[in-house]
Amino acid sequence: MLQAPLASPSAARAQSAGERRVFSFFYYWYEPLTAEFWNIVNHANLSNRFPESRPADWRSVDWFKGQFADMAEANIDVALAVYWGDNIYPETPWSTHGLPRMVQALDEMVSDGLPAPTVGLFFDSYVLDGANLTDPDRLDWLTSQLRTYFKLVPARHRATQDGRPIIWLYLSNFANDFNQDTFDELSDRLRDDLDGARPYWIAEVSWRNPTWTDGQGMRHFDPDRLISFDAFYRWGSASAGTLFAGRGLPIASVGPGYDDTAIADRGDERSARPREDGCFYARNWLKAQQLGAQWVAVETWNELYEGSGIAETAEWGRDYIIATGTYSTAFKQNQPITLPAHCPGVLDDQATEPDDPFSTLATGLDPTIALPALYGSPTLAAGTPTARPTLTATPIPNPTPTPPLGNENGD
């Protein structure tokens, strides 16, 4: 495999318009194993585990520093921190109380002259609970949730593009109504919190069409109109292979594999996509480069319930950190990514989903696409995918698992 020196990302450096960047989804909800019932349940649901010598703990500044140092080694520019809002559920104190620890870790690394990623807001839309985002009250609520994040993560550590802080949106399934005005209004409201800047919106492609719910509780979207986001990406690459969206800014999503079979309550919905000794991941990176991606989103850094992480684990060691550093460096330097010698090449239609869902727009075809199974149906009864998340051992119709529970506020 190609070996090259790793670049050291700077937390304060502005990004050029055409710069190639690498992102990864960072889940900071973990706690060490304790004797508490729900803690035991959550640990039992893990498909992969952190090394015993490096237990994960959202309360630990040192744990954050270790994760960020590993991201720097992997040549990852931006940690997309999963955010579940402020006090939405009593069981999720990590969402807000973990952020000051994260910031302290970054401050200490910068002070020590160590490379570290910047942090982007990865808004887990699961918490929207079927919200009507055209309703002023719900829009007020969402504005407040986003403001809380930006109050806790200062400008010096925010991931930006063109000077605008990045907000990265998970699937739209959990919002029953939204349109262009929703995001224009949010952008206007957040200007004062962002020093006059508008957010740089990266939306999963399921957000691209105005959506509403009718009087019978059925969810619909308008395929003839597109909501104007800065860029789009596609969720699901950990199991589906390289996924690409080229509208606004070309973004490819890649992943190492997927395995949620340890989550017993998902029942027959559980699935696994083997890692093929790293070959699946290698082909994903090669495809991302071939598609002309400017940004690559790695799904995920450490979602260990779904077995899609590239962070150090007891099962995989640091192999995927090393591999990511190699692929990321080649990608950024526009050097060819080559498959490891033991990895067979496969035809595209055996390795990936269809390339760019926006490419059909140029031909005048219906821009709706067939989403991978994990997305759910594009037209859903209100409350089906958007029912209030129950943070107990009940099935959750969402790729994101029940997060670790905690009864401490972390103060």
C-alpha positions as CSV (number, residue, x, y, z in Angstrom):
1,M,0.0,0.0,0.0
2,L,1.0,3.6,-0.5
3,Q,2.8,5.1,2.4
4,A,3.1,8.8,2.8
5,P,3.8,11.3,5.5
6,L,0.7,12.5,7.3
7,A,-0.4,16.1,7.2
8,S,-1.1,18.0,10.5
9,P,-4.4,19.7,10.4
10,S,-4.6,23.1,12.1
11,A,-7.6,24.0,14.2
12,A,-7.4,27.7,13.3
13,R,-6.6,27.5,9.6
14,A,-9.1,28.7,7.1
15,Q,-10.1,26.3,4.3
16,S,-9.6,27.1,0.7
17,A,-12.6,26.6,-1.6
18,G,-11.2,23.6,-3.5
19,E,-9.4,21.9,-0.7
20,R,-9.8,18.2,-0.3
21,R,-11.0,17.3,3.2
22,V,-11.8,14.1,5.2
23,F,-14.6,14.0,7.8
24,S,-15.7,11.2,10.2
25,F,-18.7,10.7,12.4
26,F,-17.7,10.9,16.0
27,Y,-19.9,9.3,18.7
28,Y,-18.9,10.5,22.2
29,W,-21.8,8.8,24.1
30,Y,-19.7,6.0,25.7
31,E,-19.2,5.2,29.4
32,P,-17.1,2.6,31.1
33,L,-18.7,-0.7,32.1
34,T,-20.4,-0.4,35.5
35,A,-22.8,-2.6,37.6
36,E,-25.8,-0.5,36.5
37,F,-28.4,-2.4,34.6
38,W,-28.7,-0.2,31.6
39,N,-24.9,0.2,31.4
40,I,-24.6,-3.5,31.2
41,V,-27.3,-3.7,28.5
42,N,-25.6,-1.1,26.4
43,H,-22.3,-2.8,26.6
44,A,-23.9,-6.1,25.6
45,N,-25.2,-4.4,22.5
46,L,-21.7,-3.4,21.3
47,S,-20.5,-5.2,18.1
48,N,-17.0,-4.0,18.7
49,R,-15.3,-2.8,21.9
50,F,-12.7,-0.3,22.8
51,P,-9.4,-1.8,24.1
52,E,-9.4,-2.5,27.8
53,S,-6.4,-0.3,28.2
54,R,-8.3,2.6,26.7
55,P,-11.8,2.6,28.1
56,A,-14.2,5.2,26.5
57,D,-15.7,7.8,28.8
58,W,-17.4,11.0,27.7
59,R,-16.5,12.5,31.0
60,S,-12.8,12.1,30.4
61,V,-10.7,14.9,28.8
62,D,-7.9,12.3,28.3
63,W,-10.3,10.0,26.4
64,F,-11.1,12.9,24.0
65,K,-7.5,13.7,23.6
66,G,-6.7,10.1,22.7
67,Q,-9.4,10.0,20.1
68,F,-8.4,13.3,18.5
69,A,-4.8,12.3,18.4
70,D,-5.8,9.1,16.6
71,M,-7.8,11.2,14.1
72,A,-4.8,13.3,13.4
73,E,-2.8,10.1,12.8
74,A,-5.5,9.0,10.4
75,N,-5.3,12.4,8.6
76,I,-8.9,13.2,9.4
77,D,-9.7,17.0,9.3
78,V,-13.1,17.1,10.9
79,A,-14.7,15.2,13.7
80,L,-18.5,15.3,13.2
81,A,-19.7,15.2,16.7
82,V,-23.1,13.5,17.1
83,Y,-25.4,15.9,18.9
84,W,-28.6,14.9,20.6
85,G,-29.6,18.3,21.9
86,D,-29.8,19.8,25.3
87,N,-31.9,18.1,28.0
88,I,-34.2,16.4,25.5
89,Y,-33.9,13.1,27.3
90,P,-32.7,12.7,30.9
91,E,-30.7,9.6,29.9
92,T,-28.4,11.6,27.5
93,P,-26.4,14.0,29.5
94,W,-23.4,13.3,27.4
95,S,-24.8,15.3,24.5
96,T,-24.2,18.7,26.1
97,H,-22.0,17.9,29.1
98,G,-19.5,16.1,27.0
99,L,-18.8,19.1,24.8
100,P,-16.9,21.2,27.4
101,R,-14.6,18.1,27.9
102,M,-14.2,17.9,24.2
103,V,-13.2,21.6,24.0
104,Q,-10.8,21.3,26.9
105,A,-9.1,18.4,25.2
106,L,-8.7,20.4,22.0
107,D,-7.4,23.5,23.9
108,E,-4.8,21.4,25.7
109,M,-3.7,19.7,22.4
110,V,-3.4,23.1,20.7
111,S,-1.5,24.5,23.6
112,D,0.9,21.6,23.5
113,G,1.4,22.1,19.7
114,L,-0.3,18.8,18.8
115,P,-2.3,18.3,15.7
116,A,-6.1,17.9,16.2
117,P,-9.2,18.0,14.1
118,T,-11.8,20.7,14.1
119,V,-15.3,19.8,15.2
120,G,-18.5,19.9,13.1
121,L,-22.0,19.7,14.3
122,F,-23.5,16.4,13.3
123,F,-27.2,16.9,14.2
124,D,-28.8,13.5,14.8
125,S,-32.3,14.2,13.5
126,Y,-33.7,11.3,15.5
127,V,-34.4,13.7,18.3
128,L,-36.8,15.7,16.1
129,D,-39.6,13.3,17.1
130,G,-41.7,13.8,14.0
131,A,-41.5,17.6,14.3
132,N,-43.2,20.0,11.9
133,L,-40.3,22.3,11.1
134,T,-42.6,24.8,9.4
135,D,-44.3,25.4,12.8
136,P,-42.9,28.5,14.5
137,D,-42.8,26.9,17.9
138,R,-40.9,23.9,16.7
139,L,-38.5,26.1,14.8
140,D,-37.9,28.1,18.0
141,W,-37.1,24.9,19.8
142,L,-34.7,23.7,17.1
143,T,-33.0,27.1,17.0
144,S,-32.5,26.9,20.7
145,Q,-30.9,23.4,20.4
146,L,-28.5,24.5,17.8
147,R,-27.6,27.7,19.7
148,T,-26.7,25.6,22.8
149,Y,-24.2,23.6,20.7
150,F,-22.5,26.7,19.4
151,K,-22.4,28.3,22.8
152,L,-20.5,25.2,24.1
153,V,-18.1,24.8,21.1
154,P,-16.3,28.1,20.5
155,A,-15.3,29.4,17.1
156,R,-11.6,28.4,17.5
157,H,-12.6,24.8,17.3
158,R,-15.5,24.8,14.9
159,A,-15.2,23.2,11.5
160,T,-16.0,25.8,8.8
161,Q,-16.1,26.1,5.0
162,D,-15.8,29.6,3.5
163,G,-15.8,30.9,7.1
164,R,-19.2,29.4,7.8
165,P,-19.6,26.8,10.6
166,I,-20.6,23.4,9.3
167,I,-24.0,21.8,10.3
168,W,-24.2,18.2,9.0
169,L,-27.7,16.7,9.0
170,Y,-28.6,13.1,9.5
171,L,-31.6,11.4,7.8
172,S,-34.8,13.5,7.3
173,N,-37.1,10.6,8.3
174,F,-37.7,12.0,11.7
175,A,-39.1,15.4,10.6
176,N,-42.7,15.3,9.2
177,D,-42.7,18.8,7.6
178,F,-39.9,21.0,6.3
179,N,-39.1,23.3,3.3
180,Q,-36.8,25.9,2.0
181,D,-38.1,28.5,4.5
182,T,-37.2,26.2,7.3
183,F,-33.5,26.4,6.6
184,D,-33.5,30.0,5.5
185,E,-35.1,31.0,8.8
186,L,-32.6,28.9,10.8
187,S,-29.7,30.4,9.0
188,D,-31.0,34.0,9.7
189,R,-31.6,33.2,13.4
190,L,-28.2,31.7,13.9
191,R,-26.2,34.7,12.4
192,D,-25.7,36.4,15.7
193,D,-24.5,33.2,17.3
194,L,-22.0,32.7,14.5
195,D,-20.4,36.1,14.3
196,G,-22.6,37.1,11.4
197,A,-22.0,34.0,9.3
198,R,-24.6,31.7,8.0
199,P,-24.2,27.9,8.6
200,Y,-22.7,25.8,5.9
201,W,-25.4,23.1,5.5
202,I,-24.5,19.6,4.5
203,A,-27.7,17.6,4.2
204,E,-28.4,13.9,3.7
205,V,-30.1,13.5,0.4
206,S,-33.4,12.6,2.0
207,W,-33.7,16.3,3.0
208,R,-33.5,17.5,-0.6
209,N,-37.2,17.9,-1.4
210,P,-39.9,19.9,0.5
211,T,-41.9,17.5,2.6
212,W,-45.2,17.7,4.4
213,T,-47.6,15.4,6.2
214,D,-51.3,15.3,5.2
215,G,-54.4,15.1,7.4
216,Q,-54.3,11.3,7.3
217,G,-50.8,11.3,8.7
218,M,-49.1,10.4,5.4
219,R,-45.7,12.0,4.6
220,H,-45.2,13.3,1.1
221,F,-42.4,15.2,-0.8
222,D,-42.3,17.3,-3.9
223,P,-39.9,15.7,-6.4
224,D,-39.9,18.7,-8.7
225,R,-38.4,21.1,-6.2
226,L,-35.0,21.0,-4.4
227,I,-34.2,22.7,-1.1
228,S,-31.0,24.7,-1.6
229,F,-28.4,23.3,0.7
230,D,-24.7,24.0,0.3
231,A,-24.0,20.3,-0.4
232,F,-25.4,16.8,0.1
233,Y,-24.1,13.5,1.2
234,R,-25.6,10.0,1.4
235,W,-25.8,7.9,4.6
236,G,-25.3,4.1,4.5
237,S,-21.9,3.6,3.0
238,A,-20.7,1.4,5.9
239,S,-23.0,-1.4,4.5
240,A,-23.7,-0.3,0.9
241,G,-20.3,0.8,-0.2
242,T,-19.2,4.1,-1.6
243,L,-22.1,6.6,-1.9
244,F,-21.7,9.8,-3.9
245,A,-23.6,13.1,-4.1
246,G,-22.2,15.7,-6.5
247,R,-24.6,18.6,-6.1
248,G,-23.0,21.8,-4.7
249,L,-19.8,20.1,-3.6
250,P,-18.9,16.5,-4.5
251,I,-18.9,14.4,-1.4
252,A,-18.3,10.6,-1.2
253,S,-19.2,8.5,1.8
254,V,-17.1,5.5,2.6
255,G,-17.1,2.9,5.3
256,P,-15.3,-0.2,6.5
257,G,-18.2,-2.6,7.0
258,Y,-21.3,-2.9,9.2
259,D,-22.5,-5.2,11.9
260,D,-25.4,-4.5,14.3
261,T,-26.1,-8.2,15.0
262,A,-25.3,-7.7,18.7
263,I,-28.3,-5.4,19.1
264,A,-30.8,-8.1,20.1
265,D,-33.8,-5.8,20.0
266,R,-33.5,-5.1,16.3
267,G,-34.6,-8.6,15.7
268,D,-34.9,-9.5,12.0
269,E,-33.8,-6.0,10.9
270,R,-30.2,-6.7,11.9
271,S,-27.6,-7.1,9.2
272,A,-23.9,-7.4,8.7
273,R,-21.6,-6.4,5.8
274,P,-18.2,-8.2,6.2
275,R,-15.0,-6.1,6.2
276,E,-13.2,-8.5,4.0
277,D,-9.9,-8.0,5.9
278,G,-9.9,-4.3,5.0
279,C,-10.6,-4.8,1.3
280,F,-14.2,-3.4,1.3
281,Y,-12.8,-0.2,2.9
282,A,-10.0,0.0,0.4
283,R,-12.3,-0.3,-2.6
284,N,-14.6,2.4,-1.1
285,W,-11.7,4.8,-1.0
286,L,-10.6,4.0,-4.5
287,K,-14.1,4.5,-5.8
288,A,-14.4,7.8,-3.9
289,Q,-11.3,9.0,-5.7
290,Q,-12.4,7.8,-9.1
291,L,-15.8,9.6,-8.7
292,G,-13.9,12.9,-8.2
293,A,-14.9,13.6,-4.6
294,Q,-13.7,16.8,-3.0
295,W,-14.7,15.7,0.5
296,V,-14.8,12.2,1.9
297,A,-17.0,11.3,4.9
298,V,-15.9,8.2,6.7
299,E,-18.9,6.3,8.2
300,T,-17.9,6.1,11.0
301,W,-15.1,6.9,13.4
302,N,-16.5,4.9,16.3
303,E,-20.1,3.8,16.0
304,L,-19.3,0.5,17.7
305,Y,-22.9,-0.7,18.2
306,E,-23.1,-1.0,14.4
307,G,-19.6,-2.2,13.9
308,S,-18.8,0.6,11.5
309,G,-15.9,2.2,13.3
310,I,-12.3,2.8,12.2
311,A,-11.1,3.8,15.7
312,E,-8.9,1.5,17.7
313,T,-10.8,-1.5,19.0
314,A,-10.1,-4.8,20.7
315,E,-11.1,-6.6,17.5
316,W,-9.3,-4.5,14.8
317,G,-6.5,-2.9,16.7
318,R,-5.2,0.2,14.9
319,D,-5.3,-1.3,11.4
320,Y,-8.0,1.1,10.2
321,I,-6.4,4.2,11.6
322,I,-3.2,3.3,9.7
323,A,-5.1,2.5,6.5
324,T,-7.2,5.7,6.7
325,G,-4.0,7.7,7.1
326,T,-2.7,6.1,3.9
327,Y,-5.8,6.6,1.9
328,S,-6.5,10.1,3.2
329,T,-3.0,11.3,2.4
330,A,-3.2,9.9,-1.1
331,F,-6.6,11.4,-1.6
332,K,-5.5,14.9,-0.5
333,Q,-2.3,14.8,-2.5
334,N,-4.1,13.5,-5.6
335,Q,-2.0,10.4,-5.7
336,P,-3.5,7.1,-6.9
337,I,-5.1,5.0,-4.2
338,T,-4.1,1.4,-4.8
339,L,-5.7,-1.7,-3.4
340,P,-3.6,-3.8,-1.0
341,A,-2.1,-6.8,-2.7
342,H,-4.5,-9.3,-1.0
343,C,-7.6,-7.4,-2.1
344,P,-9.4,-8.4,-5.3
345,G,-11.0,-5.8,-7.4
346,V,-14.7,-6.1,-8.1
347,L,-17.1,-4.6,-10.6
348,D,-18.7,-1.4,-9.5
349,D,-22.2,-2.8,-9.5
350,Q,-21.0,-5.5,-7.0
351,A,-19.3,-3.0,-4.7
352,T,-21.5,0.2,-4.5
353,E,-24.9,1.7,-4.8
354,P,-25.6,3.9,-7.9
355,D,-23.3,6.8,-8.1
356,D,-24.9,10.3,-8.0
357,P,-28.6,10.6,-7.2
358,F,-28.6,14.1,-8.7
359,S,-27.2,13.0,-12.1
360,T,-30.7,12.2,-13.3
361,L,-31.7,15.9,-13.0
362,A,-29.7,16.7,-16.1
363,T,-31.7,14.2,-18.2
364,G,-35.0,15.5,-17.0
365,L,-35.9,12.2,-15.3
366,D,-37.7,12.0,-12.0
367,P,-35.0,12.8,-9.4
368,T,-36.5,10.5,-6.8
369,I,-34.2,7.6,-6.0
370,A,-34.4,4.2,-4.4
371,L,-32.9,4.5,-1.0
372,P,-31.0,1.7,0.7
373,A,-33.3,-0.3,2.9
374,L,-32.0,1.3,6.1
375,Y,-33.5,4.6,5.0
376,G,-37.1,3.5,5.3
377,S,-39.8,4.4,2.9
378,P,-39.7,7.9,1.3
379,T,-43.5,8.2,2.2
380,L,-44.2,7.2,5.7
381,A,-47.1,7.4,8.1
382,A,-46.5,10.1,10.6
383,G,-45.2,8.6,13.8
384,T,-43.9,5.5,12.1
385,P,-40.2,6.5,11.9
386,T,-40.6,9.6,13.9
387,A,-42.2,8.3,17.1
388,R,-40.6,9.6,20.3
389,P,-37.4,7.7,20.8
390,T,-37.8,5.5,23.9
391,L,-34.4,5.1,25.5
392,T,-35.1,1.6,26.7
393,A,-34.5,-1.8,25.3
394,T,-37.2,-1.4,22.6
395,P,-36.6,-1.6,18.8
396,I,-35.6,1.6,17.2
397,P,-36.4,2.0,13.5
398,N,-33.2,3.9,12.8
399,P,-29.6,3.0,12.0
400,T,-28.5,4.9,15.1
401,P,-28.8,2.7,18.2
402,T,-30.0,3.6,21.7
403,P,-27.1,5.6,23.1
404,P,-25.4,4.7,26.4
405,L,-27.6,5.8,29.3
406,G,-26.4,7.7,32.3
407,N,-27.9,9.0,35.5
408,E,-25.3,11.7,36.1
409,N,-25.3,15.1,34.6
410,G,-21.5,15.1,34.3
411,D,-21.1,18.4,36.1
